[in-house]
């Protein structure tokens, strides 16, 4: 076989000697640039869109959190309606104009079954029906695994997710960029926010475009507007720009304000049903001032779900304030950006204006320490790279007061306690809110609550984690709260049984910077000692409160046991007492001078049958009841009247505008109307 090459030579046969070989032209490398939308579309797991089920959960979560942020930003008590509507394959195909086609080659499909496999599956399904029928008769049998029908990989499920709120809404002209351009938003200031980049709703749009190709629909109106902005759009992934289909103004007859977002995506409700409902319940715990209605709608009525989380209070946390950067928490890039954006002219004004805890006198001391080439009147825009490095080095080495927690907005003990009682109905609850602390120049506050008993609470530790008032449901094992509750708290020392008791552990951390680990932002690492110490201290403070209540409850239980024992002996004591008195009463008149007047009177009544064994038994029972009542009253006074938490009636605030003064407490709230 002629290959064109000489076996003894590496050159082709048809290349003449003496002539140089022309090398093949190498393909030139071309630099390519990806848009932010394209990057997140290819790495959607970063934003929590790992698979269809997780994508459905993340979409619901992001829309709900955006709605809460929108309402809270204008101090409006949130009213949120979230609906997931299941869309059948036939309905979805009609929505996109696709005509259903019957299968021609069955073996081509992933869910194809041979006759033997089909026979085996039908037999299993028959056994499953038999098991269900026997269960209906009260017979408990072990379920046979693998009895579910076969579902092909390509058989997708689609859902329409709708979220409506009563927030501040969005400006008409800004809607396309707010929802159709990745990394454009209003969350870039240094303050406590639920999200950071406003990426979630845009990722839902990207996932919709990737899985269904359908656009997103937005209705929005701001306070005082007589129109509703309606926009239907999708996103140009490669250019990271919105593609607007419809953008118009419609009549707003009801004077509604807020936003309603509707998106159709591929998802998996059956797998993530429990996660979504668990998330909604935890959100109701941390935001008892919100009214949330959740619905799942399906063509099969038995699959429908409706859960209403009622408002329990109208006390809202304060709106978090934007703050300035702490000198110890900045890097070179941030210093350069602040210099480029500052309106101040000289170095002294720049240090005072752009950073917290730097007053005029301290700024002058810092400038004096920087060197002779620095002066208070030095133009900040003229600073060289070397001078900026010098400022950064001094910031890392100098002492600065810790930032205050005034810019933070924790839920508050009052709201946390109400949320726990409202959703879990525990037998006992304790809450604690720590003072502001600092890590790496960022303030943070840790709040904790511990509950015992309750509705739908499993035995053992049930851990509920929150970061900036967002429930964290995934990657629990490595979280600082989980590790602290499992390894650093000796529950037995607080009279709490870690295995048998139903323990709810609630920890909420708020900060201008939550130190999440991993790309999913689902857990807080255990490597920051300040946070780990604060979490442990907050849980311990709750346990100390519970211990005193538990000890008193144990004492009350022991007293009840003593009462039960004494009551059991009453018949025998009454009989023995009566027999002794009856024997003494025989011939008592001859020995009358030996008895006091009261004693003689009792013996006389015994002789005349005015006092019987039944009378003595009744008196003893009355005495035990009286002692029990007095001890119970003393116990109630010492432990407080409301020992067991219960959801009392909620009376809404007066309507209309009025002047008032609010008085806060961890367990109560007073609003004095002027």
C-alpha positions as CSV (number, residue, x, y, z in Angstrom):
1,X,0.0,0.0,0.0
2,X,1.4,3.3,-1.0
3,X,1.1,5.8,1.8
4,X,3.0,8.6,0.0
5,X,5.8,8.3,2.6
6,X,9.2,6.5,2.3
7,X,9.5,4.0,5.2
8,X,13.2,5.1,5.7
9,X,12.4,8.8,5.5
10,X,10.1,11.1,7.3
11,X,9.6,13.2,4.1
12,X,6.8,12.5,1.6
13,X,7.9,10.7,-1.6
14,X,6.7,13.5,-3.9
15,X,8.8,16.1,-2.2
16,X,11.9,16.8,-4.3
17,X,15.2,17.1,-2.5
18,X,16.8,20.5,-2.3
19,X,13.4,22.2,-2.0
20,X,12.3,23.3,1.5
21,X,8.9,22.0,2.7
22,X,6.3,24.7,3.2
23,X,4.9,24.4,6.7
24,X,1.1,24.1,7.1
25,X,-0.3,27.4,8.2
26,X,-1.4,27.1,11.8
27,X,-4.8,28.2,12.8
28,X,-4.6,31.6,14.5
29,X,-6.0,31.7,18.0
30,X,-8.9,34.2,18.2
31,X,-9.7,35.9,21.5
32,X,-13.4,35.5,22.3
33,X,-15.3,37.5,24.8
34,X,-18.4,36.2,26.6
35,X,-21.2,38.3,27.9
36,X,-22.2,38.0,31.6
37,X,-25.5,36.4,30.5
38,X,-23.7,33.9,28.4
39,X,-21.3,33.1,31.3
40,X,-24.2,32.4,33.8
41,X,-26.1,30.5,31.2
42,X,-23.2,28.1,30.8
43,X,-22.5,28.0,34.6
44,X,-26.1,28.2,35.9
45,X,-25.3,26.1,38.9
46,X,-23.5,29.1,40.4
47,X,-26.9,30.8,40.8
48,X,-28.6,27.6,42.0
49,X,-30.0,26.3,38.7
50,X,-28.4,22.9,38.9
51,X,-31.3,20.8,37.5
52,X,-35.0,21.3,36.7
53,X,-36.1,20.6,40.3
54,X,-33.6,22.9,41.9
55,X,-34.3,25.5,39.2
56,X,-38.0,25.5,40.2
57,X,-37.1,25.9,43.8
58,X,-34.6,28.7,43.1
59,X,-37.1,30.6,40.9
60,X,-39.7,30.6,43.6
61,X,-37.1,31.6,46.2
62,X,-35.8,34.5,44.2
63,X,-39.2,35.9,43.2
64,X,-40.4,35.7,46.8
65,X,-37.3,37.5,48.2
66,X,-37.5,40.2,45.6
67,X,-41.1,40.8,46.5
68,X,-40.2,41.0,50.2
69,X,-37.4,43.5,49.5
70,X,-39.7,45.6,47.3
71,X,-42.4,45.9,50.0
72,X,-40.0,46.4,52.9
73,X,-38.1,49.2,51.0
74,X,-41.3,51.3,51.2
75,X,-42.3,50.1,54.7
76,X,-45.3,48.3,53.3
77,X,-46.5,45.2,55.1
78,X,-45.9,42.5,52.5
79,X,-48.7,40.7,50.8
80,X,-47.4,38.1,48.4
81,X,-49.1,35.5,46.2
82,X,-47.0,32.8,44.7
83,X,-48.5,30.3,42.3
84,X,-47.0,27.3,40.5
85,X,-49.2,26.0,37.7
86,X,-48.4,22.6,36.2
87,X,-48.4,22.7,32.4
88,X,-49.0,19.4,30.5
89,X,-46.9,18.5,27.5
90,X,-49.9,18.9,25.2
91,X,-50.7,22.4,26.6
92,X,-47.1,23.4,26.4
93,X,-46.9,22.3,22.8
94,X,-50.0,24.3,21.9
95,X,-48.5,27.4,23.6
96,X,-45.4,27.3,21.3
97,X,-47.4,26.2,18.3
98,X,-46.0,22.7,18.1
99,X,-48.3,20.0,16.7
100,X,-48.2,16.7,18.6
101,X,-46.9,13.8,16.6
102,X,-47.4,10.1,17.3
103,X,-44.4,7.9,17.7
104,X,-43.3,5.9,14.6
105,X,-40.2,4.1,15.8
106,X,-40.9,3.1,19.5
107,X,-37.5,1.6,19.9
108,X,-35.9,5.0,19.3
109,X,-37.2,6.3,22.6
110,X,-35.5,6.2,26.0
111,X,-38.7,4.9,27.7
112,X,-39.2,2.0,25.3
113,X,-40.1,-1.3,27.0
114,X,-39.8,-4.8,25.6
115,X,-42.7,-7.1,26.2
116,X,-40.9,-8.9,29.0
117,X,-40.0,-5.7,30.8
118,X,-43.5,-4.4,30.4
119,X,-45.0,-7.6,31.9
120,X,-42.6,-7.3,34.9
121,X,-43.6,-3.7,35.5
122,X,-47.3,-4.4,35.3
123,X,-46.8,-7.2,37.9
124,X,-45.1,-4.8,40.2
125,X,-47.8,-2.3,39.8
126,X,-50.4,-4.9,40.6
127,X,-48.5,-5.8,43.8
128,X,-48.4,-2.1,44.7
129,X,-52.2,-1.9,44.3
130,X,-52.6,-4.9,46.6
131,X,-50.3,-3.3,49.2
132,X,-52.3,0.0,49.0
133,X,-55.6,-1.9,49.4
134,X,-54.3,-3.8,52.5
135,X,-53.0,-0.6,53.9
136,X,-56.5,0.8,53.6
137,X,-57.8,-2.1,55.7
138,X,-55.3,-1.0,58.5
139,X,-52.6,-3.6,57.7
140,X,-49.1,-2.3,57.8
141,X,-46.8,-3.9,55.2
142,X,-43.4,-3.1,54.0
143,X,-43.5,-1.3,50.7
144,X,-41.8,-2.9,47.8
145,X,-39.2,-0.6,46.3
146,X,-39.2,0.4,42.6
147,X,-42.9,0.3,41.9
148,X,-43.1,3.6,40.1
149,X,-43.8,3.8,36.4
150,X,-41.0,4.4,34.0
151,X,-40.4,8.0,32.9
152,X,-38.1,8.8,30.1
153,X,-35.2,11.2,30.4
154,X,-36.7,13.3,27.6
155,X,-40.2,13.6,29.2
156,X,-39.9,17.1,30.7
157,X,-42.3,18.8,33.1
158,X,-43.2,22.5,32.7
159,X,-44.6,25.0,35.2
160,X,-45.8,28.6,35.1
161,X,-44.6,30.4,38.1
162,X,-46.4,33.7,39.1
163,X,-45.4,36.0,41.9
164,X,-47.4,39.1,42.8
165,X,-46.6,41.6,45.5
166,X,-47.6,45.0,46.9
167,X,-44.1,46.6,46.8
168,X,-42.9,49.8,45.3
169,X,-42.9,48.5,41.7
170,X,-40.5,49.4,38.9
171,X,-40.1,52.5,36.8
172,X,-41.7,52.0,33.3
173,X,-38.5,52.7,31.3
174,X,-36.2,50.7,33.6
175,X,-38.1,47.3,33.4
176,X,-36.2,45.9,30.4
177,X,-32.8,46.5,31.8
178,X,-33.8,45.5,35.4
179,X,-34.9,42.1,34.2
180,X,-33.2,41.6,30.8
181,X,-29.6,42.6,31.5
182,X,-27.4,40.5,33.8
183,X,-25.3,42.4,36.4
184,X,-27.3,45.5,36.2
185,X,-29.2,46.4,39.4
186,X,-29.5,48.6,42.5
187,X,-27.9,46.2,45.1
188,X,-24.2,47.3,44.7
189,X,-24.1,49.6,47.8
190,X,-22.6,48.4,51.1
191,X,-25.7,47.5,53.0
192,X,-27.6,44.4,54.3
193,X,-29.6,42.9,51.4
194,X,-31.2,39.6,50.8
195,X,-29.5,39.4,47.4
196,X,-26.4,41.0,46.1
197,X,-26.5,41.4,42.4
198,X,-30.2,41.0,41.6
199,X,-29.3,37.9,39.5
200,X,-32.0,35.5,40.6
201,X,-35.0,36.8,38.5
202,X,-32.7,37.2,35.5
203,X,-31.5,33.7,35.9
204,X,-35.1,32.5,35.9
205,X,-35.5,34.3,32.6
206,X,-32.3,32.7,31.2
207,X,-33.5,29.3,32.4
208,X,-36.8,29.9,30.8
209,X,-35.1,30.8,27.5
210,X,-32.9,27.7,27.8
211,X,-35.6,25.2,28.7
212,X,-38.8,26.5,27.1
213,X,-37.8,29.4,24.8
214,X,-40.7,31.4,26.2
215,X,-40.4,35.1,27.3
216,X,-41.1,36.5,30.8
217,X,-44.1,38.8,31.5
218,X,-44.0,41.7,34.0
219,X,-46.8,43.9,35.3
220,X,-45.7,46.7,37.5
221,X,-47.0,50.0,38.9
222,X,-45.6,52.5,41.4
223,X,-47.5,54.4,44.1
224,X,-49.7,57.1,42.6
225,X,-49.4,55.9,39.0
226,X,-52.7,55.7,37.1
227,X,-51.2,53.1,34.7
228,X,-49.7,49.6,34.9
229,X,-46.5,48.9,33.0
230,X,-46.8,45.6,31.0
231,X,-43.7,44.1,29.5
232,X,-43.1,40.8,27.7
233,X,-39.4,40.2,27.1
234,X,-36.6,37.7,26.8
235,X,-32.8,38.2,26.8
236,X,-30.2,38.1,24.1
237,X,-27.8,35.8,25.8
238,X,-24.7,36.6,23.6
239,X,-25.1,40.4,23.8
240,X,-26.6,40.6,27.3
241,X,-29.3,42.9,26.2
242,X,-33.1,42.6,26.6
243,X,-35.3,41.6,23.7
244,X,-38.6,43.4,24.2
245,X,-41.7,41.9,22.6
246,X,-44.3,44.2,24.2
247,X,-43.8,47.3,26.4
248,X,-46.9,49.3,27.0
249,X,-48.9,51.2,29.6
250,X,-52.3,49.9,30.7
251,X,-55.1,51.4,32.8
252,X,-54.7,51.0,36.6
253,X,-58.3,51.2,37.7
254,X,-57.7,49.6,41.2
255,X,-54.7,51.9,41.9
256,X,-52.7,48.8,42.6
257,X,-48.9,49.2,43.2
258,X,-46.4,46.4,43.2
259,X,-45.1,43.9,40.6
260,X,-46.3,40.7,39.1
261,X,-43.8,38.4,37.3
262,X,-44.8,35.4,35.3
263,X,-42.3,32.9,33.9
264,X,-42.7,29.4,32.3
265,X,-39.8,27.0,33.0
266,X,-38.9,23.4,33.0
267,X,-39.0,22.0,36.6
268,X,-39.7,19.0,38.8
269,X,-42.4,19.6,41.5
270,X,-42.6,16.1,42.8
271,X,-38.9,16.0,43.8
272,X,-38.7,19.5,45.3
273,X,-42.2,19.8,46.7
274,X,-41.0,19.3,50.3
275,X,-38.1,21.8,49.9
276,X,-40.4,24.5,48.5
277,X,-43.0,24.1,51.2
278,X,-40.2,23.9,53.8
279,X,-38.8,27.1,52.5
280,X,-42.1,28.9,52.6
281,X,-42.7,27.8,56.2
282,X,-39.2,29.0,57.3
283,X,-39.8,32.3,55.5
284,X,-43.1,32.7,57.4
285,X,-41.1,32.2,60.7
286,X,-38.6,34.9,60.0
287,X,-41.2,37.4,58.5
288,X,-44.3,37.0,60.6
289,X,-45.3,40.5,59.4
290,X,-45.8,39.2,55.9
291,X,-49.0,37.6,54.5
292,X,-48.1,34.9,52.0
293,X,-50.4,32.7,49.9
294,X,-48.8,29.8,48.1
295,X,-50.7,27.7,45.5
296,X,-49.8,24.7,43.4
297,X,-52.3,24.1,40.6
298,X,-52.6,20.9,38.6
299,X,-55.1,19.3,36.2
300,X,-55.3,16.5,38.8
301,X,-57.2,18.0,41.7
302,X,-55.7,15.7,44.3
303,X,-52.2,17.2,43.6
304,X,-53.4,20.8,44.3
305,X,-51.8,22.5,47.3
306,X,-52.9,25.8,49.0
307,X,-51.1,27.1,52.0
308,X,-51.8,30.4,53.6
309,X,-49.3,31.9,56.0
310,X,-51.2,34.6,57.9
311,X,-49.8,37.8,59.2
312,X,-49.2,37.7,62.9
313,X,-47.8,41.2,63.6
314,X,-47.5,44.6,61.9
315,X,-44.2,45.3,63.4
316,X,-41.5,45.4,60.7
317,X,-37.7,45.5,61.0
318,X,-36.2,48.9,60.1
319,X,-35.1,49.4,56.5
320,X,-31.4,48.6,56.4
321,X,-29.3,51.7,55.7
322,X,-26.4,52.0,53.2
323,X,-23.2,52.5,55.1
324,X,-19.6,53.5,54.2
325,X,-16.7,51.1,54.1
326,X,-14.6,50.4,57.1
327,X,-10.8,51.1,56.5
328,X,-9.8,47.6,57.6
329,X,-12.2,46.0,55.0
330,X,-11.0,47.6,51.8
331,X,-8.5,46.5,49.2
332,X,-6.5,48.3,46.5
333,X,-9.1,48.0,43.8
334,X,-11.8,49.4,46.1
335,X,-9.7,52.3,47.2
336,X,-9.0,53.2,43.5
337,X,-12.7,53.0,42.7
338,X,-13.6,55.2,45.7
339,X,-11.0,57.8,44.5
340,X,-12.4,57.8,41.0
341,X,-16.0,58.2,42.2
342,X,-15.5,60.6,45.2
343,X,-16.8,64.2,44.9
344,X,-14.2,65.4,47.4
345,X,-11.1,67.2,46.3
346,X,-8.4,66.7,48.8
347,X,-7.1,63.7,50.8
348,X,-8.5,64.9,54.2
349,X,-12.0,65.3,52.9
350,X,-11.7,61.9,51.1
351,X,-10.8,60.0,54.3
352,X,-13.6,61.6,56.3
353,X,-16.3,61.2,53.6
354,X,-15.6,57.7,52.2
355,X,-14.9,55.7,55.4
356,X,-16.6,55.1,58.7
357,X,-14.9,55.9,62.0
358,X,-12.4,58.4,60.6
359,X,-12.9,61.8,62.1
360,X,-11.0,65.0,61.1
361,X,-8.4,64.7,63.9
362,X,-7.8,61.0,63.2
363,X,-7.6,61.6,59.5
364,X,-4.9,64.2,60.1
365,X,-2.9,61.8,62.2
366,X,-3.2,59.1,59.4
367,X,-2.0,61.6,56.8
368,X,0.9,62.6,59.0
369,X,1.9,59.0,59.3
370,X,1.9,58.4,55.5
371,X,5.0,60.4,54.9
372,X,6.2,63.9,53.8
373,X,4.8,63.6,50.3
374,X,1.2,63.5,51.8
375,X,-0.7,66.5,53.0
376,X,-4.3,67.2,54.0
377,X,-4.8,69.4,51.0
378,X,-3.2,66.9,48.5
379,X,-5.5,66.5,45.5
380,X,-7.0,63.0,45.9
381,X,-7.3,62.5,42.1
382,X,-3.5,63.0,41.7
383,X,-2.5,60.2,44.0
384,X,0.0,57.8,42.3
385,X,-0.2,54.0,42.5
386,X,2.6,53.9,45.0
387,X,0.8,56.4,47.2
388,X,-2.4,54.4,47.1
389,X,-0.5,51.3,48.1
390,X,0.9,53.3,51.1
391,X,-2.7,54.2,52.1
392,X,-3.8,50.6,51.9
393,X,-0.8,49.4,54.0
394,X,-1.6,51.9,56.7
395,X,-5.3,50.9,56.7
396,X,-4.3,47.3,57.3
397,X,-1.9,48.2,60.2
398,X,-3.7,51.1,62.0
399,X,-6.2,50.8,64.8
400,X,-9.8,51.8,64.0
401,X,-13.0,51.6,66.1
402,X,-15.3,48.8,65.1
403,X,-18.3,49.8,62.9
404,X,-21.7,50.0,64.6
405,X,-24.6,47.8,63.8
406,X,-26.9,50.8,63.1
407,X,-26.9,49.9,59.4
408,X,-28.2,46.3,60.1
409,X,-31.8,45.2,60.1
410,X,-32.3,42.0,62.1
411,X,-35.7,40.4,62.5
412,X,-35.8,41.2,66.2
413,X,-36.6,38.9,69.2
414,X,-40.2,39.9,69.1
415,X,-40.7,38.9,65.4
416,X,-38.6,35.7,65.8
417,X,-40.6,34.6,68.8
418,X,-43.9,35.3,67.1
419,X,-42.8,33.5,64.0
420,X,-41.8,30.4,65.9
421,X,-45.0,30.3,67.9
422,X,-47.1,31.0,64.8
423,X,-45.7,28.2,62.7
424,X,-44.5,25.5,65.1
425,X,-46.8,25.9,68.2
426,X,-44.1,24.8,70.6
427,X,-44.6,24.0,74.3
428,X,-41.7,26.3,75.2
429,X,-39.6,28.9,73.4
430,X,-36.7,31.2,74.3
431,X,-35.1,33.9,72.1
432,X,-32.0,36.0,72.3
433,X,-30.5,38.8,70.2
434,X,-26.8,39.5,70.5
435,X,-25.1,42.8,70.3
436,X,-23.4,43.9,67.1
437,X,-20.0,42.3,66.5
438,X,-17.4,42.6,63.7
439,X,-15.4,40.4,61.4
440,X,-13.0,41.7,58.8
441,X,-14.4,45.2,59.2
442,X,-18.0,44.1,58.6
443,X,-20.7,44.4,61.4
444,X,-22.9,41.4,62.1
445,X,-25.7,40.4,64.5
446,X,-26.7,36.9,65.6
447,X,-30.2,36.2,66.7
448,X,-31.3,32.8,68.1
449,X,-34.3,31.0,69.2
450,X,-34.8,27.5,70.8
451,X,-38.2,25.8,70.9
452,X,-39.2,22.6,72.6
453,X,-42.1,20.5,71.3
454,X,-44.5,21.7,68.6
455,X,-46.5,20.7,65.6
456,X,-44.8,18.8,62.8
457,X,-41.5,18.8,64.6
458,X,-39.3,15.7,64.6
459,X,-37.5,14.3,67.6
460,X,-34.0,15.5,68.0
461,X,-32.4,18.7,66.6
462,X,-34.3,20.5,63.9
463,X,-32.0,23.3,62.7
464,X,-33.4,26.4,60.9
465,X,-30.7,28.7,59.4
466,X,-31.2,32.2,58.1
467,X,-28.7,34.7,56.5
468,X,-30.0,38.2,56.1
469,X,-33.4,36.9,56.8
470,X,-33.2,34.2,54.0
471,X,-33.8,30.6,54.9
472,X,-30.9,28.3,54.0
473,X,-32.0,24.8,53.2
474,X,-29.0,23.1,51.5
475,X,-25.5,22.0,52.5
476,X,-26.5,22.0,56.2
477,X,-23.7,19.7,57.4
478,X,-20.8,22.1,57.0
479,X,-22.7,25.2,58.3
480,X,-21.4,27.0,61.4
481,X,-24.9,26.7,63.0
482,X,-25.2,23.0,62.5
483,X,-21.7,22.3,63.7
484,X,-22.2,24.5,66.8
485,X,-25.5,22.8,67.7
486,X,-24.2,19.3,67.2
487,X,-20.7,19.6,68.6
488,X,-20.3,22.6,70.9
489,X,-23.5,22.6,72.9
490,X,-23.9,20.2,75.8
491,X,-27.7,19.9,75.8
492,X,-27.9,17.6,78.8
493,X,-26.5,20.3,81.0
494,X,-29.6,22.4,80.2
495,X,-32.0,19.5,81.0
496,X,-32.7,19.0,77.3
497,X,-32.5,15.5,75.8
498,X,-30.9,15.8,72.4
499,X,-32.3,12.5,71.1
500,X,-35.9,12.3,72.5
501,X,-37.0,16.0,72.8
502,X,-38.4,17.9,69.8
503,X,-35.8,20.7,69.6
504,X,-36.0,23.6,67.2
505,X,-32.8,25.6,66.8
506,X,-33.3,28.9,65.0
507,X,-30.2,31.1,64.2
508,X,-30.4,34.2,62.0
509,X,-27.2,36.1,61.0
510,X,-27.4,39.5,59.4
511,X,-24.5,41.5,58.1
512,X,-23.3,43.8,55.3
513,X,-21.3,40.8,54.1
514,X,-22.4,37.2,54.7
515,X,-19.3,35.0,54.4
516,X,-20.9,32.2,52.3
517,X,-18.9,29.2,51.3
518,X,-19.2,27.7,47.8
519,X,-20.9,29.1,44.7
520,X,-24.4,28.2,45.8
521,X,-24.4,30.6,48.8
522,X,-26.2,27.9,50.9
523,X,-24.1,27.8,54.0
524,X,-21.8,29.9,56.2
525,X,-18.4,28.4,56.9
526,X,-17.2,27.4,60.3
527,X,-13.8,29.1,59.9
528,X,-14.6,32.6,61.2
529,X,-14.1,32.5,64.9
530,X,-16.1,35.7,65.6
531,X,-19.2,34.3,64.0
532,X,-18.8,30.8,65.5
533,X,-18.3,32.3,69.0
534,X,-21.4,34.6,68.6
535,X,-23.6,31.7,67.4
536,X,-22.5,29.5,70.3
537,X,-23.2,32.3,72.8
538,X,-26.6,33.1,71.4
539,X,-27.7,29.4,71.5
540,X,-26.4,29.1,75.1
541,X,-28.3,32.2,76.2
542,X,-31.5,30.6,74.9
543,X,-30.7,27.3,76.6
544,X,-30.1,29.1,80.0
545,X,-33.6,30.7,79.7
546,X,-35.1,27.3,78.9
547,X,-33.3,25.5,81.7
548,X,-34.9,27.6,84.4
549,X,-38.3,26.9,82.9
550,X,-37.6,23.2,82.5
551,X,-36.4,22.9,86.1
552,X,-39.6,24.6,87.3
553,X,-41.7,22.4,85.1
554,X,-39.9,19.3,86.5
555,X,-40.6,20.6,90.0
556,X,-44.2,21.1,89.1
557,X,-44.4,17.5,87.7
558,X,-42.8,16.1,90.9
559,X,-45.3,18.0,92.9
560,X,-48.1,16.5,90.9
561,X,-46.7,13.1,91.4
562,X,-46.6,13.7,95.2
563,X,-50.2,14.9,95.0
564,X,-51.1,11.7,93.2
565,X,-49.4,9.5,95.8
566,X,-50.9,11.4,98.7
567,X,-54.4,11.2,97.1
568,X,-53.9,7.5,96.8
569,X,-53.3,7.1,100.6
570,X,-56.3,9.2,101.6
571,X,-58.8,6.4,102.0
572,X,-56.4,4.4,104.2
573,X,-55.4,7.4,106.3
574,X,-59.1,8.4,106.7
575,X,-60.0,4.9,107.8
576,X,-57.1,4.6,110.3
577,X,-57.8,8.1,111.6
578,X,-61.5,7.4,112.1
579,X,-60.9,4.1,113.8
580,X,-58.5,5.8,116.3
581,X,-60.9,8.6,117.0
582,X,-63.8,6.2,117.4
583,X,-61.8,4.1,120.0
584,X,-60.9,7.3,121.9
585,X,-64.4,8.6,121.8
586,X,-65.6,5.5,123.7
587,X,-66.2,6.7,127.3
588,X,-64.6,10.1,126.6
589,X,-67.0,11.9,129.0
590,X,-65.5,10.1,132.0
591,X,-62.1,11.5,130.9
592,X,-63.4,14.9,129.7
593,X,-61.1,16.9,132.0
594,X,-58.1,15.4,130.1
595,X,-59.2,17.0,126.7
596,X,-59.2,20.5,125.5
597,X,-62.5,22.1,124.5
598,X,-61.9,21.6,120.7
599,X,-60.8,18.0,121.2
600,X,-63.8,17.3,123.3
601,X,-66.1,18.8,120.7
602,X,-64.6,16.5,118.0
603,X,-65.0,13.4,120.2
604,X,-68.6,14.3,120.9
605,X,-69.3,14.6,117.1
606,X,-67.6,11.2,116.6
607,X,-69.8,9.6,119.2
608,X,-73.0,11.2,117.7
609,X,-71.9,10.1,114.1
610,X,-71.7,13.8,113.0
611,X,-68.2,13.0,111.8
612,X,-67.8,9.9,109.8
613,X,-65.0,8.2,107.8
614,X,-66.4,9.9,104.6
615,X,-66.2,13.3,106.3
616,X,-62.6,12.8,107.2
617,X,-61.7,11.6,103.7
618,X,-63.5,14.6,102.1
619,X,-61.6,17.0,104.4
620,X,-58.2,15.5,103.5
621,X,-59.0,15.8,99.8
622,X,-59.9,19.5,100.3
623,X,-56.7,20.1,102.1
624,X,-54.5,18.5,99.4
625,X,-56.3,20.5,96.7
626,X,-55.8,23.7,98.7
627,X,-52.1,23.1,99.1
628,X,-51.8,22.2,95.4
629,X,-53.6,25.5,94.4
630,X,-51.3,27.6,96.6
631,X,-48.1,25.9,95.2
632,X,-49.4,26.3,91.6
633,X,-50.1,30.0,92.2
634,X,-46.6,30.5,93.6
635,X,-45.1,28.7,90.6
636,X,-47.1,30.8,88.1
637,X,-45.9,34.0,89.9
638,X,-42.3,32.9,89.7
639,X,-42.2,31.6,86.2
640,X,-44.6,34.1,84.5
641,X,-48.2,33.8,83.6
642,X,-47.7,32.7,80.0
643,X,-45.5,29.7,80.6
644,X,-46.7,27.9,77.5
645,X,-46.6,29.9,74.3
646,X,-49.7,30.0,72.3
647,X,-51.0,31.9,69.3
648,X,-53.3,34.6,70.7
649,X,-55.8,36.6,68.7
650,X,-54.1,39.2,66.4
651,X,-55.8,42.5,66.3
652,X,-54.7,44.6,63.3
653,X,-53.6,48.2,63.7
654,X,-56.0,51.1,63.3
655,X,-56.5,52.1,59.7
656,X,-55.6,55.5,58.3
657,X,-52.8,57.8,59.3
658,X,-52.1,58.6,62.9
659,X,-49.1,59.6,65.1
660,X,-47.8,57.0,67.4
661,X,-44.9,56.0,69.6
662,X,-43.6,52.4,69.5
663,X,-42.2,50.7,72.5
664,X,-40.3,47.5,71.8
665,X,-39.6,44.4,74.0
666,X,-38.4,40.9,73.2
667,X,-41.8,39.5,74.2
668,X,-44.2,42.3,73.6
669,X,-44.8,45.5,71.6
670,X,-46.8,48.6,72.5
671,X,-48.0,51.3,70.1
672,X,-49.2,54.4,71.8
673,X,-51.5,56.3,69.5
674,X,-51.4,60.1,70.0
